[in-house]
Amino acid sequence: MNFLRRRFSSGDLSGELKSDDELNFSRLNFTKRGPSPSAPSSPTKTQSTAGFFSSSSSSSQAHKPAYNKDRCKTLLVIDDQHTNWGKYFQGRKIFGDWDVRVEQAEFNEINLASYSDTGTMVDIQVTRQGTKVVRSFKPDFLLIRQHVRDAGEDWRNILIGFQYGGIPSINNLHACYNFLDKPWVFAQLVQIQNRLGPEIFPLIHQAYYPNHREMLITPKFPVVVKIGHAHCGNGKVKVETHHQFQDIASVVALSKSYAATEQFIESKYDIHIQKIGTHYKAFLRKSISGNWKANTGSAMLEQVQMNDRYKLWVDECSKIFGGLDVLVVEAIQGKDGKEYIIGVNDSAMTLLGETQEEDRKLISELTLSKMQATLKPVQTSMKSSSNSSVIGYTMNGNGSGMSLGMAGSQPSASSAGRPQQVAGQQQRQHHDPRGQQGQPGQQQQVNLKNEW
């Protein structure tokens, strides 16, 4: 296996390939880049990110968009500008000939208004290539690649607006809302361990304190104190003595937040097990900077083969909160030879290693398949005054979308008073399918569906 030596920071990878005979891992260096999990090393870092392509690209494109306005669905991707998600959907179709219009923005660039009867209208104000772009649109689907809540940021008000409009998303909005508090997520993992047993699902021991006043019982030291809800190692402190624990309790009092403690495990490396749809990957990450946080400072990364044990962990975690399409399970391998599961992250997970581009393509394919399923045309039936059956198609039940009319014979007057199912059976018996125009088998099937 070829290994890479890389510098990376807070899970965002960047750097150049180097050789080192003494290292058998990829070397990476973490630096804080913001709340988004997208890697700044993306080859599309300097490209515009809005639109299918963005109307800000040129005046000619503004007057002639690359999508059919009458036959398109709008995908809103919530991510930073380091990754241009528009290129992964360029030229892609759903329902045969429907375009996918991509709008991309960060949470802090989004505002909206939601109505219980008409849905959600989104306004975005983004700056692309020095130009401020303001657009309004009604999204049909969401891809959330940015943490809804992080240290100092909480965008649940935007998330609630999406839920008002009933917009389908990856992951589902119910799951995204449940990921707003890490102790709430950990409680779900406790239930999995209670069901499977600690040998199969080795969850690390953790204690939860709703406020600083409850932090009285001294845990076994050393411990890791986690204050509030944060990512990328923020809000985590290693405590080794009783006096340090009392000091941290006073900090929790000022934060006006909850706290959790878990035993400190002297680890050999971190384990990251990710799942995107039906695709699995596993990575090992080892700190080489002396920091007890493997995602801080310099670290080495290696992709390893998936095994049944890891697959079971991520499959069980993917069932929580109504199902997770994209997630990562985080664990550590202790120097005592034991493995400990420490948490799970949702669709805003960080993509690691040299497979980032492949993972983005997998996410885009998963998004298209979900759009195809959730926005699928709904077949309805109507009867005209001329006794012909008409097949109508609606998108999301709002009456817009494609329509198709097909004429078919109606049952005789003698059978008009019978149930519709019987009438459909008589029609199938008294009409020879071979005498119909077009495709006889399909015509007969459509008539039966109309009667239902």
SULPE-V483370 format. One record per residue. PSI is psi as a letter, one per 20 degrees, with the letter a starting at -180 (999 if undefined). OMEGA is omega in radians with two decimals (none if undefined). D_CENTER is the distance of its C-alpha to the mean C-alpha in whole Angstrom. Layout:
psi->PSI omega->OMEGA d_center->D_CENTER
psi->PSI omega->OMEGA d_center->D_CENTER
This chain:
psi->p omega->3.08 d_center->30
psi->p omega->-3.11 d_center->30
psi->q omega->-3.09 d_center->29
psi->q omega->3.02 d_center->28
psi->p omega->-2.92 d_center->29
psi->q omega->2.99 d_center->27
psi->p omega->3.10 d_center->26
psi->r omega->-3.06 d_center->23
psi->p omega->-3.13 d_center->22
psi->l omega->3.08 d_center->19
psi->i omega->3.13 d_center->17
psi->p omega->-2.95 d_center->18
psi->p omega->3.03 d_center->20
psi->r omega->3.12 d_center->23
psi->a omega->-3.12 d_center->27
psi->q omega->-3.11 d_center->29
psi->p omega->3.08 d_center->30
psi->r omega->-3.14 d_center->33
psi->q omega->3.13 d_center->35
psi->o omega->-3.09 d_center->36
psi->i omega->-3.06 d_center->38
psi->i omega->-3.08 d_center->38
psi->p omega->3.07 d_center->34
psi->j omega->3.12 d_center->32
psi->r omega->2.98 d_center->29
psi->p omega->-3.09 d_center->27
psi->p omega->-3.06 d_center->28
psi->q omega->3.13 d_center->25
psi->p omega->-3.07 d_center->26
psi->p omega->2.93 d_center->23
psi->q omega->-3.07 d_center->24
psi->p omega->-3.13 d_center->22
psi->j omega->-3.11 d_center->20
psi->a omega->-3.00 d_center->18
psi->i omega->-3.05 d_center->15
psi->q omega->-3.13 d_center->13
psi->i omega->-3.09 d_center->12
psi->q omega->-3.07 d_center->13
psi->p omega->3.11 d_center->16
psi->i omega->3.11 d_center->19
psi->j omega->3.12 d_center->21
psi->p omega->-3.14 d_center->19
psi->i omega->-3.12 d_center->22
psi->k omega->-3.01 d_center->20
psi->h omega->-3.05 d_center->21
psi->j omega->-3.10 d_center->24
psi->q omega->3.06 d_center->23
psi->q omega->-3.02 d_center->22
psi->i omega->-3.03 d_center->18
psi->q omega->2.97 d_center->19
psi->r omega->-3.08 d_center->19
psi->i omega->1.13 d_center->20
psi->q omega->-3.01 d_center->22
psi->q omega->3.09 d_center->23
psi->i omega->3.11 d_center->26
psi->i omega->-3.07 d_center->27
psi->g omega->3.14 d_center->27
psi->r omega->-3.13 d_center->31
psi->h omega->3.13 d_center->33
psi->h omega->3.10 d_center->33
psi->h omega->3.13 d_center->30
psi->h omega->3.13 d_center->30
psi->h omega->-3.12 d_center->32
psi->n omega->-3.10 d_center->31
psi->r omega->-3.09 d_center->27
psi->j omega->3.14 d_center->26
psi->q omega->3.10 d_center->24
psi->o omega->-3.07 d_center->26
psi->h omega->-3.09 d_center->26
psi->i omega->-3.09 d_center->27
psi->m omega->3.12 d_center->25
psi->q omega->3.04 d_center->22
psi->q omega->-3.05 d_center->18
psi->p omega->3.08 d_center->16
psi->p omega->3.06 d_center->13
psi->o omega->3.09 d_center->12
psi->p omega->3.13 d_center->10
psi->o omega->-3.08 d_center->10
psi->r omega->3.11 d_center->11
psi->r omega->-3.02 d_center->15
psi->j omega->3.11 d_center->17
psi->h omega->3.14 d_center->17
psi->p omega->3.10 d_center->15
psi->n omega->-3.11 d_center->16
psi->i omega->-3.14 d_center->13
psi->h omega->-3.08 d_center->16
psi->h omega->-3.13 d_center->18
psi->i omega->3.14 d_center->16
psi->j omega->-3.11 d_center->16
psi->p omega->3.11 d_center->20
psi->j omega->-3.13 d_center->22
psi->q omega->-3.09 d_center->20
psi->q omega->2.95 d_center->21
psi->q omega->-3.08 d_center->19
psi->k omega->3.08 d_center->22
psi->g omega->-3.03 d_center->25
psi->j omega->3.11 d_center->25
psi->p omega->3.12 d_center->23
psi->r omega->3.04 d_center->21
psi->o omega->3.09 d_center->18
psi->p omega->-3.07 d_center->18
psi->p omega->2.97 d_center->16
psi->p omega->-3.07 d_center->16
psi->p omega->3.12 d_center->14
psi->r omega->3.02 d_center->15
psi->r omega->-3.14 d_center->14
psi->h omega->-3.09 d_center->15
psi->i omega->3.08 d_center->18
psi->j omega->-3.02 d_center->19
psi->p omega->2.91 d_center->18
psi->q omega->-3.06 d_center->20
psi->r omega->2.98 d_center->20
psi->p omega->-3.07 d_center->22
psi->q omega->-3.14 d_center->22
psi->p omega->-3.05 d_center->24
psi->h omega->-3.09 d_center->24
psi->h omega->-3.07 d_center->26
psi->i omega->3.07 d_center->25
psi->b omega->-2.99 d_center->21
psi->p omega->3.02 d_center->20
psi->p omega->-3.04 d_center->21
psi->p omega->2.99 d_center->19
psi->p omega->3.07 d_center->21
psi->q omega->3.06 d_center->20
psi->o omega->-3.07 d_center->23
psi->q omega->3.07 d_center->22
psi->o omega->-3.12 d_center->24
psi->p omega->3.13 d_center->24
psi->l omega->3.10 d_center->27
psi->j omega->-3.12 d_center->29
psi->p omega->3.11 d_center->29
psi->p omega->-3.08 d_center->28
psi->p omega->3.11 d_center->26
psi->p omega->-3.13 d_center->25
psi->q omega->3.05 d_center->24
psi->p omega->-3.12 d_center->23
psi->r omega->3.12 d_center->21
psi->o omega->-3.08 d_center->19
psi->q omega->3.08 d_center->16
psi->h omega->-3.09 d_center->15
psi->q omega->-3.12 d_center->11
psi->q omega->2.92 d_center->8
psi->o omega->-3.03 d_center->6
psi->o omega->-3.13 d_center->5
psi->j omega->3.12 d_center->6
psi->q omega->-3.13 d_center->9
psi->p omega->3.10 d_center->10
psi->h omega->3.13 d_center->11
psi->p omega->3.10 d_center->14
psi->a omega->-3.12 d_center->16
psi->o omega->3.11 d_center->20
psi->i omega->-3.12 d_center->22
psi->p omega->3.11 d_center->19
psi->o omega->-3.06 d_center->17
psi->k omega->-3.14 d_center->16
psi->h omega->3.10 d_center->16
psi->h omega->3.06 d_center->18
psi->g omega->-3.14 d_center->16
psi->h omega->3.12 d_center->13
psi->h omega->3.09 d_center->16
psi->h omega->3.08 d_center->17
psi->h omega->3.14 d_center->14
psi->h omega->3.08 d_center->15
psi->g omega->-3.12 d_center->19
psi->i omega->3.14 d_center->18
psi->k omega->-3.08 d_center->16
psi->p omega->3.07 d_center->13
psi->q omega->-3.04 d_center->11
psi->r omega->2.97 d_center->7
psi->o omega->-0.27 d_center->4
psi->r omega->-3.11 d_center->4
psi->q omega->-3.04 d_center->7
psi->h omega->3.08 d_center->9
psi->g omega->3.12 d_center->12
psi->g omega->-3.14 d_center->9
psi->h omega->3.13 d_center->8
psi->h omega->3.13 d_center->12
psi->i omega->3.11 d_center->13
psi->j omega->-3.13 d_center->12
psi->i omega->3.12 d_center->14
psi->o omega->-3.09 d_center->17
psi->h omega->3.08 d_center->17
psi->h omega->3.09 d_center->20
psi->g omega->3.10 d_center->18
psi->g omega->-3.13 d_center->16
psi->h omega->3.10 d_center->19
psi->h omega->3.07 d_center->21
psi->h omega->3.10 d_center->19
psi->h omega->3.07 d_center->19
psi->g omega->3.12 d_center->23
psi->h omega->3.08 d_center->23
psi->g omega->3.12 d_center->22
psi->h omega->3.12 d_center->24
psi->h omega->-3.12 d_center->27
psi->g omega->-3.07 d_center->26
psi->h omega->-3.07 d_center->26
psi->q omega->-3.09 d_center->29
psi->h omega->3.13 d_center->28
psi->h omega->-3.12 d_center->30
psi->h omega->-3.11 d_center->27
psi->n omega->-3.00 d_center->24
psi->m omega->-3.13 d_center->26
psi->p omega->3.14 d_center->24
psi->q omega->3.12 d_center->25
psi->p omega->-3.09 d_center->28
psi->q omega->3.06 d_center->27
psi->q omega->-3.09 d_center->29
psi->p omega->3.11 d_center->27
psi->o omega->-3.12 d_center->29
psi->h omega->3.10 d_center->29
psi->r omega->-3.05 d_center->31
psi->h omega->-3.08 d_center->34
psi->h omega->-3.13 d_center->36
psi->i omega->-3.10 d_center->35
psi->m omega->-3.09 d_center->35
psi->h omega->-3.12 d_center->39
psi->p omega->-3.10 d_center->38
psi->p omega->3.11 d_center->38
psi->r omega->3.09 d_center->36
psi->p omega->-3.06 d_center->37
psi->q omega->-0.01 d_center->37
psi->q omega->3.13 d_center->35
psi->r omega->3.02 d_center->32
psi->p omega->3.11 d_center->29
psi->p omega->3.11 d_center->28
psi->o omega->-3.07 d_center->25
psi->p omega->3.08 d_center->25
psi->b omega->-3.10 d_center->23
psi->o omega->3.14 d_center->19
psi->r omega->-3.12 d_center->18
psi->r omega->3.04 d_center->16
psi->k omega->3.07 d_center->18
psi->i omega->3.14 d_center->21
psi->q omega->3.09 d_center->22
psi->j omega->-3.14 d_center->24
psi->p omega->-3.10 d_center->25
psi->p omega->3.06 d_center->29
psi->p omega->-3.09 d_center->31
psi->p omega->-3.04 d_center->34
psi->i omega->-3.11 d_center->37
psi->r omega->3.11 d_center->40
psi->h omega->-3.13 d_center->41
psi->h omega->3.07 d_center->42
psi->h omega->3.13 d_center->38
psi->h omega->3.08 d_center->36
psi->h omega->3.09 d_center->39
psi->g omega->-3.14 d_center->38
psi->h omega->3.10 d_center->34
psi->h omega->3.08 d_center->35
psi->h omega->3.08 d_center->36
psi->h omega->3.09 d_center->33
psi->h omega->3.11 d_center->31
psi->g omega->3.12 d_center->34
psi->h omega->-3.12 d_center->33
psi->i omega->-3.10 d_center->29
psi->l omega->-3.11 d_center->30
psi->r omega->3.06 d_center->27
psi->r omega->3.11 d_center->26
psi->q omega->3.09 d_center->27
psi->q omega->3.09 d_center->26
psi->q omega->3.06 d_center->28
psi->q omega->-3.08 d_center->28
psi->q omega->3.10 d_center->30
psi->p omega->3.13 d_center->30
psi->p omega->3.05 d_center->30
psi->o omega->-2.93 d_center->32
psi->q omega->2.98 d_center->29
psi->h omega->3.12 d_center->30
psi->r omega->3.03 d_center->26
psi->q omega->3.11 d_center->23
psi->p omega->3.09 d_center->20
psi->o omega->-3.12 d_center->17
psi->o omega->-3.06 d_center->15
psi->q omega->3.11 d_center->12
psi->p omega->3.08 d_center->11
psi->o omega->-3.04 d_center->9
psi->d omega->3.10 d_center->10
psi->j omega->-3.09 d_center->14
psi->p omega->-3.05 d_center->14
psi->q omega->3.00 d_center->15
psi->q omega->3.11 d_center->16
psi->p omega->-3.13 d_center->18
psi->q omega->3.00 d_center->20
psi->p omega->-3.13 d_center->23
psi->p omega->-3.07 d_center->23
psi->p omega->3.12 d_center->26
psi->p omega->3.10 d_center->28
psi->j omega->-3.12 d_center->31
psi->i omega->-3.12 d_center->32
psi->i omega->3.12 d_center->33
psi->p omega->-3.11 d_center->30
psi->i omega->3.03 d_center->29
psi->o omega->-3.07 d_center->25
psi->i omega->3.14 d_center->24
psi->j omega->3.10 d_center->22
psi->p omega->-3.10 d_center->25
psi->b omega->-3.12 d_center->27
psi->q omega->3.14 d_center->28
psi->r omega->3.12 d_center->26
psi->q omega->-3.06 d_center->26
psi->p omega->3.11 d_center->24
psi->p omega->3.03 d_center->24
psi->p omega->-3.10 d_center->22
psi->r omega->-3.12 d_center->23
psi->q omega->3.08 d_center->24
psi->q omega->3.04 d_center->22
psi->r omega->-3.07 d_center->24
psi->h omega->-3.13 d_center->24
psi->g omega->3.12 d_center->24
psi->g omega->-3.12 d_center->20
psi->h omega->3.11 d_center->19
psi->g omega->3.13 d_center->20
psi->g omega->-3.05 d_center->19
psi->h omega->3.09 d_center->15
psi->g omega->3.11 d_center->16
psi->g omega->3.13 d_center->17
psi->h omega->-3.13 d_center->14
psi->i omega->-3.12 d_center->12
psi->i omega->-3.06 d_center->14
psi->q omega->3.05 d_center->14
psi->k omega->3.09 d_center->13
psi->j omega->3.10 d_center->13
psi->p omega->3.12 d_center->11
psi->p omega->3.12 d_center->8
psi->h omega->-3.13 d_center->7
psi->p omega->-3.14 d_center->5
psi->r omega->3.04 d_center->8
psi->p omega->3.05 d_center->11
psi->p omega->-3.13 d_center->14
psi->p omega->-3.14 d_center->17
psi->r omega->3.08 d_center->20
psi->q omega->3.04 d_center->24
psi->o omega->-3.11 d_center->27
psi->r omega->3.08 d_center->30
psi->i omega->3.05 d_center->33
psi->j omega->3.11 d_center->35
psi->i omega->-3.11 d_center->33
psi->q omega->3.09 d_center->30
psi->q omega->-3.11 d_center->27
psi->p omega->3.04 d_center->25
psi->p omega->-3.07 d_center->21
psi->i omega->3.13 d_center->20
psi->r omega->3.12 d_center->17
psi->q omega->3.09 d_center->13
psi->q omega->-3.02 d_center->10
psi->b omega->-3.02 d_center->6
psi->i omega->3.07 d_center->3
psi->j omega->-3.09 d_center->6
psi->q omega->3.08 d_center->8
psi->p omega->3.06 d_center->11
psi->p omega->-3.03 d_center->12
psi->r omega->2.95 d_center->16
psi->a omega->-3.11 d_center->19
psi->j omega->-3.14 d_center->20
psi->j omega->-3.11 d_center->18
psi->g omega->-3.14 d_center->15
psi->g omega->3.09 d_center->16
psi->h omega->-3.13 d_center->16
psi->h omega->3.10 d_center->12
psi->h omega->3.09 d_center->11
psi->h omega->3.10 d_center->13
psi->h omega->3.11 d_center->12
psi->g omega->3.13 d_center->8
psi->h omega->3.10 d_center->10
psi->g omega->3.10 d_center->12
psi->g omega->3.12 d_center->10
psi->g omega->3.13 d_center->9
psi->g omega->3.13 d_center->13
psi->h omega->3.09 d_center->13
psi->h omega->3.08 d_center->11
psi->g omega->3.12 d_center->13
psi->h omega->-3.09 d_center->16
psi->g omega->-3.05 d_center->16
psi->h omega->3.14 d_center->15
psi->j omega->-3.05 d_center->17
psi->p omega->3.10 d_center->20
psi->p omega->3.14 d_center->23
psi->p omega->-3.11 d_center->25
psi->p omega->3.08 d_center->29
psi->r omega->-3.13 d_center->31
psi->q omega->3.09 d_center->35
psi->q omega->3.12 d_center->38
psi->p omega->-3.13 d_center->42
psi->r omega->-3.11 d_center->44
psi->i omega->-3.12 d_center->47
psi->j omega->3.10 d_center->49
psi->k omega->3.06 d_center->48
psi->q omega->-3.13 d_center->45
psi->p omega->-3.10 d_center->41
psi->p omega->3.09 d_center->38
psi->p omega->3.11 d_center->35
psi->q omega->3.09 d_center->32
psi->p omega->3.08 d_center->29
psi->q omega->3.11 d_center->26
psi->o omega->-3.14 d_center->23
psi->k omega->3.07 d_center->21
psi->j omega->-3.08 d_center->24
psi->j omega->3.06 d_center->25
psi->i omega->3.10 d_center->28
psi->q omega->-3.14 d_center->27
psi->a omega->-3.03 d_center->26
psi->q omega->3.12 d_center->29
psi->q omega->-3.08 d_center->32
psi->p omega->3.14 d_center->34
psi->p omega->3.11 d_center->38
psi->p omega->-3.13 d_center->40
psi->q omega->3.13 d_center->43
psi->q omega->-3.14 d_center->44
psi->q omega->-3.14 d_center->48
psi->q omega->3.13 d_center->48
psi->q omega->-3.14 d_center->50
psi->r omega->-3.10 d_center->53
psi->h omega->-3.12 d_center->55
psi->h omega->-3.12 d_center->56
psi->j omega->-3.06 d_center->53
psi->h omega->-3.11 d_center->51
psi->i omega->-3.13 d_center->52
psi->r omega->3.08 d_center->50
psi->q omega->-3.10 d_center->46
psi->h omega->-3.13 d_center->44
psi->g omega->3.12 d_center->43
psi->g omega->3.12 d_center->47
psi->g omega->3.12 d_center->47
psi->h omega->3.12 d_center->44
psi->g omega->3.11 d_center->46
psi->g omega->3.14 d_center->50
psi->h omega->-3.13 d_center->48
psi->h omega->-3.10 d_center->47
psi->h omega->-3.00 d_center->50
psi->i omega->3.13 d_center->52
psi->p omega->3.11 d_center->51
psi->o omega->-3.11 d_center->51
psi->h omega->-3.09 d_center->47
psi->i omega->3.12 d_center->49
psi->i omega->-3.13 d_center->51
psi->q omega->3.11 d_center->48
psi->r omega->3.13 d_center->46
psi->c omega->-3.11 d_center->43
psi->o omega->-3.03 d_center->41
psi->g omega->-3.08 d_center->43
psi->g omega->-3.13 d_center->41
psi->h omega->3.13 d_center->38
psi->g omega->-3.14 d_center->40
psi->g omega->3.14 d_center->42
psi->h omega->-3.14 d_center->38
psi->g omega->3.12 d_center->37
psi->g omega->3.11 d_center->40
psi->h omega->3.14 d_center->39
psi->h omega->3.13 d_center->36
psi->h omega->3.14 d_center->38
psi->h omega->3.08 d_center->40
psi->999 omega->none d_center->37
